[in-house]
């Protein structure tokens, strides 16, 4: 049984973690599969969005116990290689030029929180449960930390990283880990609404905006004036920018819709 399921729905790629027997916990195979998938998706210029989900009762319960048990015997260099594989997977998903929508239900624990953090839009069922519980095992959420802290901020990270506290979907929304909380039965409808909004926007504009956010986050505005002004000037004269502006002025839909 494949650990990752993919389904192409027009310009949308649906990616589903498929290890329900372990609540979609990831191991080296899942990490390798997601890394490869993200690399291929980055080169697919017909792709407009990715939906990331999990089968069964959970989104992703973090690291697989069997995989973790092997790491006990690893040397430091082997653990370093293992961690680098996870870091590469998260970086590939985070830097995809298309929006990634997280469809989160059940448990999102440890690395599952990391997956939620690299989603551009995260939608959670109201009964979803989250935790960064690594410290309870004597380790820590180091590899996911840059992505999680960027989403939830230092104050929430201090509380949640250091206590391993479990928290619900409402708290996840309050701290910015997820963007919308809906009843479980309405998850698919909420995802569909977000996809519909994405399809009204220019694909190149989305990709450029996503890259720009990464480059200027936390930087003083004066230090990025050249970057921001050149970015908008280039987009305005691009074929997509010209089409979007003309469509607006001519009161018609731009070519990328429909």
The 8 nearest C-alpha neighbors of each residue, nearest first, counted from 0:
[[1, 2, 17, 18, 3, 4, 19, 16],
 [2, 0, 3, 4, 17, 18, 16, 29],
 [1, 3, 17, 18, 16, 29, 0, 4],
 [4, 2, 16, 17, 1, 15, 5, 14],
 [3, 5, 15, 14, 17, 16, 1, 2],
 [6, 4, 14, 13, 15, 3, 7, 12],
 [5, 7, 13, 12, 8, 14, 4, 11],
 [6, 8, 12, 11, 9, 13, 5, 10],
 [9, 7, 11, 10, 12, 6, 13, 5],
 [8, 10, 11, 7, 12, 46, 45, 47],
 [9, 11, 46, 47, 8, 45, 12, 48],
 [12, 10, 48, 8, 9, 49, 47, 7],
 [11, 13, 7, 49, 6, 8, 14, 50],
 [14, 12, 50, 6, 5, 49, 7, 51],
 [15, 13, 5, 51, 4, 50, 52, 12],
 [14, 16, 52, 53, 4, 3, 51, 17],
 [17, 15, 53, 3, 23, 2, 54, 18],
 [16, 18, 2, 3, 54, 19, 15, 23],
 [17, 19, 23, 20, 2, 21, 16, 22],
 [20, 18, 22, 55, 23, 21, 54, 17],
 [19, 21, 18, 22, 23, 55, 17, 24],
 [22, 20, 19, 23, 24, 18, 63, 60],
 [21, 23, 19, 57, 24, 60, 20, 59],
 [24, 22, 18, 59, 19, 21, 16, 17],
 [25, 23, 60, 63, 61, 62, 59, 22],
 [24, 26, 62, 63, 29, 61, 23, 30],
 [25, 27, 29, 28, 63, 66, 30, 62],
 [26, 28, 30, 29, 31, 25, 66, 81],
 [29, 27, 31, 30, 26, 32, 25, 2],
 [30, 28, 32, 26, 25, 31, 27, 33],
 [29, 31, 27, 33, 28, 32, 34, 26],
 [30, 32, 28, 34, 29, 33, 27, 35],
 [31, 33, 29, 35, 34, 30, 36, 28],
 [34, 32, 36, 30, 35, 31, 37, 29],
 [35, 33, 88, 31, 37, 32, 36, 30],
 [36, 34, 38, 32, 33, 37, 31, 39],
 [35, 37, 33, 39, 38, 34, 32, 40],
 [38, 36, 40, 34, 39, 35, 92, 91],
 [39, 37, 35, 41, 36, 40, 34, 91],
 [38, 40, 36, 42, 37, 41, 35, 43],
 [39, 41, 37, 43, 42, 38, 36, 46],
 [42, 40, 38, 39, 95, 43, 37, 96],
 [41, 43, 40, 39, 44, 38, 37, 46],
 [44, 42, 40, 45, 41, 46, 39, 47],
 [43, 45, 46, 42, 41, 47, 40, 202],
 [46, 44, 43, 10, 47, 9, 42, 11],
 [45, 47, 10, 44, 43, 48, 11, 40],
 [46, 48, 10, 97, 11, 45, 202, 49],
 [49, 47, 11, 98, 97, 46, 99, 12],
 [50, 48, 99, 12, 11, 13, 100, 98],
 [49, 51, 100, 13, 99, 101, 14, 12],
 [50, 52, 101, 14, 15, 102, 100, 13],
 [53, 51, 15, 102, 58, 101, 16, 14],
 [52, 54, 58, 16, 15, 57, 17, 23],
 [55, 53, 17, 19, 16, 15, 56, 57],
 [54, 56, 19, 57, 53, 22, 20, 17],
 [55, 57, 105, 22, 54, 19, 58, 104],
 [58, 56, 105, 106, 22, 104, 59, 55],
 [57, 59, 53, 104, 103, 107, 106, 105],
 [60, 58, 111, 23, 107, 24, 61, 57],
 [61, 59, 108, 24, 107, 22, 111, 106],
 [60, 62, 110, 109, 111, 24, 108, 59],
 [63, 61, 25, 24, 26, 64, 110, 60],
 [62, 64, 24, 66, 25, 65, 26, 67],
 [65, 63, 67, 66, 68, 62, 24, 21],
 [66, 64, 68, 67, 63, 69, 26, 62],
 [65, 67, 63, 64, 69, 68, 26, 70],
 [68, 66, 64, 70, 69, 65, 63, 62],
 [69, 67, 65, 70, 66, 71, 64, 72],
 [70, 68, 67, 71, 66, 72, 65, 73],
 [69, 71, 73, 67, 72, 68, 66, 78],
 [70, 72, 69, 73, 68, 67, 74, 78],
 [71, 73, 70, 69, 74, 68, 77, 78],
 [74, 72, 70, 77, 71, 78, 75, 69],
 [73, 75, 77, 76, 78, 72, 70, 71],
 [74, 76, 78, 77, 79, 73, 80, 72],
 [75, 77, 79, 74, 78, 80, 73, 81],
 [76, 78, 74, 80, 79, 75, 73, 81],
 [79, 77, 81, 75, 76, 80, 73, 82],
 [78, 80, 76, 82, 77, 81, 75, 83],
 [81, 79, 83, 77, 78, 82, 76, 84],
 [80, 82, 78, 84, 79, 83, 77, 85],
 [83, 81, 79, 85, 84, 80, 78, 86],
 [82, 84, 86, 80, 85, 81, 87, 79],
 [83, 85, 87, 81, 82, 86, 88, 80],
 [86, 84, 88, 82, 83, 87, 30, 89],
 [87, 85, 83, 89, 88, 84, 142, 90],
 [86, 88, 90, 84, 85, 89, 83, 91],
 [89, 87, 34, 85, 91, 86, 90, 30],
 [88, 90, 92, 86, 91, 87, 93, 85],
 [89, 91, 93, 87, 92, 88, 94, 86],
 [92, 90, 88, 94, 89, 93, 37, 87],
 [93, 91, 89, 90, 95, 94, 37, 88],
 [94, 92, 90, 117, 91, 95, 89, 118],
 [93, 95, 91, 92, 90, 96, 210, 209],
 [94, 96, 97, 92, 41, 93, 91, 37],
 [97, 95, 206, 94, 41, 98, 209, 210],
 [96, 98, 48, 95, 47, 206, 99, 205],
 [99, 97, 48, 119, 49, 100, 96, 47],
 [100, 98, 49, 118, 119, 50, 48, 97],
 [99, 101, 50, 120, 118, 121, 119, 51],
 [100, 102, 121, 51, 118, 103, 122, 50],
 [103, 101, 52, 122, 51, 123, 121, 100],
 [104, 102, 123, 58, 101, 122, 124, 52],
 [103, 105, 127, 124, 58, 57, 123, 106],
 [104, 106, 57, 127, 56, 58, 128, 126],
 [107, 105, 57, 128, 127, 58, 60, 108],
 [108, 106, 111, 129, 59, 60, 112, 58],
 [107, 109, 60, 111, 130, 61, 129, 112],
 [110, 108, 131, 61, 111, 112, 130, 132],
 [109, 111, 61, 113, 112, 108, 114, 62],
 [110, 112, 107, 59, 61, 108, 114, 113],
 [113, 111, 115, 110, 114, 109, 107, 108],
 [112, 114, 110, 116, 143, 111, 115, 147],
 [113, 115, 111, 116, 112, 117, 110, 118],
 [116, 114, 112, 118, 113, 117, 101, 111],
 [115, 117, 113, 114, 147, 118, 146, 112],
 [118, 116, 93, 114, 115, 119, 146, 113],
 [117, 119, 99, 115, 120, 116, 100, 101],
 [120, 118, 99, 98, 100, 117, 121, 101],
 [119, 121, 100, 118, 101, 178, 99, 122],
 [122, 120, 101, 177, 178, 100, 118, 115],
 [123, 121, 179, 102, 101, 177, 180, 178],
 [124, 122, 103, 180, 104, 125, 102, 179],
 [123, 125, 183, 181, 104, 182, 127, 126],
 [124, 126, 182, 181, 180, 168, 127, 123],
 [125, 127, 124, 128, 168, 105, 167, 104],
 [128, 126, 105, 104, 124, 168, 125, 106],
 [129, 127, 167, 106, 166, 105, 107, 168],
 [130, 128, 107, 166, 108, 165, 106, 167],
 [131, 129, 165, 108, 132, 164, 109, 163],
 [130, 132, 109, 163, 133, 160, 108, 159],
 [131, 163, 133, 130, 134, 135, 109, 164],
 [132, 134, 139, 138, 135, 136, 131, 140],
 [135, 133, 137, 138, 139, 136, 132, 163],
 [134, 136, 133, 137, 132, 163, 138, 162],
 [137, 135, 134, 133, 138, 132, 139, 163],
 [136, 138, 134, 135, 133, 139, 132, 140],
 [137, 139, 134, 133, 136, 140, 135, 141],
 [138, 140, 133, 134, 141, 137, 160, 132],
 [141, 139, 143, 144, 133, 142, 131, 109],
 [142, 140, 144, 139, 143, 145, 138, 82],
 [141, 143, 144, 86, 140, 82, 145, 85],
 [142, 144, 113, 141, 146, 140, 145, 147],
 [143, 145, 141, 147, 142, 146, 148, 140],
 [146, 144, 148, 147, 143, 149, 142, 141],
 [147, 145, 149, 144, 148, 143, 116, 117],
 [146, 148, 144, 150, 116, 149, 145, 151],
 [149, 147, 152, 151, 150, 145, 146, 144],
 [148, 150, 146, 147, 152, 151, 145, 144],
 [149, 151, 147, 148, 176, 175, 152, 116],
 [150, 152, 174, 148, 175, 176, 149, 155],
 [153, 151, 148, 154, 149, 155, 150, 156],
 [152, 154, 156, 155, 157, 148, 151, 149],
 [155, 153, 157, 156, 152, 158, 151, 159],
 [154, 156, 158, 157, 153, 152, 151, 159],
 [157, 155, 153, 159, 160, 158, 154, 148],
 [158, 156, 154, 155, 160, 159, 161, 153],
 [157, 159, 155, 156, 161, 160, 162, 154],
 [158, 160, 156, 162, 163, 161, 164, 157],
 [161, 159, 156, 157, 163, 162, 158, 131],
 [160, 162, 159, 158, 157, 163, 134, 156],
 [163, 161, 164, 159, 160, 158, 134, 132],
 [162, 132, 164, 131, 159, 160, 161, 130],
 [165, 163, 162, 159, 130, 166, 132, 131],
 [164, 166, 130, 129, 163, 128, 167, 131],
 [167, 165, 129, 128, 170, 130, 164, 168],
 [166, 168, 128, 170, 169, 127, 129, 171],
 [167, 169, 171, 127, 170, 125, 172, 128],
 [168, 170, 172, 171, 167, 173, 180, 125],
 [171, 169, 173, 172, 168, 167, 166, 174],
 [172, 170, 168, 176, 169, 174, 173, 177],
 [171, 173, 177, 175, 169, 170, 174, 178],
 [174, 172, 170, 171, 175, 169, 176, 177],
 [175, 173, 151, 172, 171, 176, 170, 155],
 [176, 174, 172, 151, 177, 173, 150, 171],
 [175, 177, 171, 150, 151, 172, 174, 116],
 [178, 176, 121, 172, 175, 171, 122, 179],
 [179, 177, 121, 172, 122, 120, 175, 176],
 [178, 180, 122, 177, 123, 181, 172, 121],
 [181, 179, 123, 125, 124, 122, 168, 169],
 [180, 182, 124, 125, 185, 183, 186, 123],
 [183, 181, 125, 124, 185, 184, 186, 180],
 [182, 184, 124, 185, 186, 181, 125, 104],
 [183, 185, 182, 186, 187, 181, 124, 188],
 [186, 184, 188, 183, 182, 187, 181, 189],
 [187, 185, 189, 183, 188, 184, 190, 181],
 [188, 186, 190, 189, 185, 191, 184, 102],
 [187, 189, 191, 185, 190, 186, 192, 184],
 [190, 188, 186, 192, 191, 187, 185, 193],
 [189, 191, 187, 193, 188, 192, 194, 186],
 [190, 192, 188, 194, 189, 193, 187, 195],
 [193, 191, 195, 189, 194, 190, 188, 196],
 [192, 194, 196, 190, 195, 191, 197, 189],
 [193, 195, 197, 191, 196, 192, 190, 198],
 [194, 196, 192, 198, 193, 197, 191, 199],
 [197, 195, 193, 194, 199, 198, 192, 200],
 [198, 196, 194, 199, 195, 200, 193, 48],
 [197, 199, 195, 196, 200, 194, 256, 47],
 [200, 198, 197, 196, 256, 195, 201, 255],
 [201, 199, 198, 197, 202, 205, 196, 204],
 [200, 202, 204, 203, 205, 255, 239, 199],
 [203, 201, 205, 204, 200, 206, 47, 97],
 [202, 204, 206, 205, 201, 207, 239, 234],
 [203, 205, 201, 207, 202, 206, 208, 234],
 [204, 206, 208, 202, 203, 207, 209, 201],
 [207, 205, 96, 203, 209, 208, 204, 97],
 [206, 208, 204, 210, 209, 205, 203, 211],
 [207, 209, 211, 205, 210, 206, 204, 212],
 [210, 208, 206, 212, 207, 211, 205, 213],
 [209, 211, 207, 213, 208, 212, 206, 214],
 [212, 210, 208, 214, 213, 209, 207, 215],
 [213, 211, 209, 210, 214, 215, 216, 208],
 [214, 212, 210, 211, 216, 215, 209, 94],
 [215, 213, 211, 212, 216, 210, 218, 217],
 [214, 216, 218, 212, 213, 211, 217, 223],
 [217, 215, 218, 213, 212, 214, 211, 219],
 [216, 218, 215, 219, 214, 220, 213, 212],
 [219, 217, 215, 216, 220, 222, 223, 214],
 [218, 220, 222, 221, 217, 223, 215, 216],
 [221, 219, 222, 223, 218, 224, 215, 217],
 [222, 220, 224, 219, 223, 218, 225, 227],
 [221, 223, 220, 219, 224, 218, 225, 226],
 [222, 224, 226, 225, 220, 221, 227, 215],
 [225, 223, 227, 226, 221, 222, 228, 220],
 [226, 224, 223, 228, 227, 229, 222, 230],
 [225, 227, 223, 229, 224, 228, 230, 222],
 [226, 228, 230, 224, 229, 225, 223, 231],
 [229, 227, 230, 231, 225, 226, 224, 232],
 [230, 228, 232, 226, 227, 231, 225, 233],
 [229, 231, 227, 233, 228, 232, 226, 234],
 [230, 232, 234, 228, 233, 229, 235, 227],
 [233, 231, 229, 235, 234, 230, 228, 236],
 [234, 232, 230, 231, 236, 235, 229, 237],
 [235, 233, 237, 231, 240, 232, 236, 230],
 [236, 234, 240, 232, 233, 237, 231, 241],
 [235, 237, 233, 234, 241, 240, 232, 238],
 [238, 236, 234, 240, 239, 235, 241, 233],
 [239, 237, 241, 240, 242, 236, 234, 235],
 [240, 238, 242, 237, 241, 243, 201, 203],
 [239, 241, 235, 237, 243, 242, 234, 238],
 [240, 242, 238, 244, 239, 243, 236, 245],
 [243, 241, 239, 245, 240, 244, 246, 238],
 [244, 242, 246, 240, 241, 245, 253, 239],
 [243, 245, 247, 241, 246, 242, 240, 248],
 [244, 246, 248, 242, 247, 243, 249, 241],
 [245, 247, 251, 249, 243, 253, 244, 248],
 [248, 246, 250, 244, 245, 249, 243, 251],
 [247, 249, 245, 250, 246, 244, 251, 243],
 [248, 250, 246, 247, 251, 245, 244, 252],
 [251, 249, 247, 248, 246, 252, 245, 253],
 [250, 252, 246, 249, 247, 253, 248, 245],
 [251, 253, 246, 254, 256, 250, 247, 255],
 [254, 252, 246, 243, 255, 256, 242, 251],
 [253, 255, 256, 252, 242, 257, 243, 246],
 [256, 254, 253, 257, 201, 199, 198, 200],
 [257, 255, 254, 199, 253, 198, 252, 200],
 [256, 255, 254, 198, 199, 252, 253, 195]]
